[in-house]
Amino acid sequence: MSDYVCPLDYRYGREEMKSIFSETSRINYQMKVEAALARAHATLGEISQADADEITRVAESGDVKVERIKEIEKLTNHDLMAMVKAMTEQCKGDAGKYVHLGATSNDIVDTATAMQIRDALALVAEDVDEFLYTLAKLAKRERDTLEIGRTHAQFAIPITYGFKIAGYIAEMLRYRERLDEIMPRACAGKMAGAVGTGAALGKNFHKIQMEVMQDLGLTYEPAATQVVGRDRYTELVCLLATLGTSLERYATEVRNLQRSEIGEVSEYFDKAHQVGSSTMAQKRNPINSENVCGLARILRGFVMPTFENQVLWHERDLSNSSAERFTLPHVFTLIDYMLYKMNKVFSGLEVHRDKMLRNIASAHGLIMAEPVMMAFVGKGIGRQDAHEIVREASMEAEDKEIDLLETLWEREVVREHFSKEELATVMDPANYTGGSKEIVDRMVDAVENALEKKVE
């Protein structure tokens, strides 16, 4: 058993995402950039096609070993140059002379990072789509499930649980759009040399840069310094941190609704094997939602160093390099894992409709104060006067711990405008969910249109 320090190595994160940012993958991405640079030179007649093919072969062969790169780095104290030398060693003939021709380290590093970001964003987009489908299924299933809406953690007016989930869907659809929009800005490389002028690449500098980026499927920095502009990374990390914060919002709602005194939903619990507490054998805790909330805090913690990495001296310095070795891999690994966890929570969520109705009944009609006020307005009573009638009756009902309908019916002004049956109909929570059900239908349709997949 290996000893690790970072929890991502042994507890959190999924292998598909972590593999994108592994040391071996990072080197492989960088060698792909070196190969694309050689191919661009060959296309423009600056080196032979045979030499470009040989450099490409070396980049793809697996013959360049991480261990050898590390041996060279001990001597050079420069990780990228160590990789260049290791590639050169494996090249046959004269091809090794043309590895890294005209490039600076960050041409390779930033372009490889853009490829990592592209592939990682593709995984995040898949996660979002899967989560959207789960939410749409849940919203459709719970379209008509009555629940109390709450503001300031107090009872407000009726909603449906499907309506609550529809709000999450609308938010996640916006993230889907944002991920599409950020892709070309975040996935930009550069091949512009030491300070971005392309001097070492000669007269074909612009053509070489465009050839490399088209070859790799990336955009490029049109006016670079020695690095790609770090505003791109700041936007990216802020977006993923914001996405994580939305996931924390959903997780927090699950945690609140699973409170013993509310009990309206709960995470799936394997009664045959799962343990909630080492001492309190009865416990069923919302551990996945709590996990997401904790990880969201760590995720947001990477925002500040990302902002600070944006500020470099002159055409560049090295202060961002060590920080970015932490920020991007951790941010992507965390958000991928959090989306996976949230999808797990909502795909197995237990919705306790009986307890939702119990909580509605416990309000003793007070949550129906607004519809009574609006019904008064419909009878010709001024809105402010109607508000005061219902407010006084509500305060009395709460003080006496009786139903609002009773205190209302004691008032002559109420009996003048309503029959008791009419008042009871007005105060039926099922009759006052507004456009909740239609909103659910629209959001489910929006998911089906976005994913081109029927929500069952």
Secondary structure, 3 states (H helix, E strand, C coil): CCCCCCHHHCCCCCHHHHHHCCHHHHHHHHHHHHHHHHHHHHHCCCCCHHHHHHHHHHHHHCCCCHHHHHHHHHHHCCHHHHHHHHHHHHCCCCHHHHCCCCCCHHHHHHHHHHHHHHHHHHHHHHHHHHHHHHHHHHHHHCCCCEEEEEECCEEEEEEEHHHHHHHHHHHHHHHHHHHHHHHHHHCEECCCCCCCCCHHHHHHHHHHHHHHHHHHCCEECCCCCCCCCCHHHHHHHHHHHHHHHHHHHHHHHHHHHCCCCCCCEECCCCCCCCCCCCCCCCCCCCHHHHHHHHHHHHHHHCHHHHHHHCCCCCCCCCHHHHHHHHHHHHHHHHHHHHHHHHHHHHHCCEECHHHHHHHHHHCCCHHHHHHHHHHHHHCCCCHHHHHHHHHHHHHHHHHHCCCHHHHHHCCHHHHHHCCHHHHHHHCCHHHCCCCHHHHHHHHHHHHHHHHCCCCC
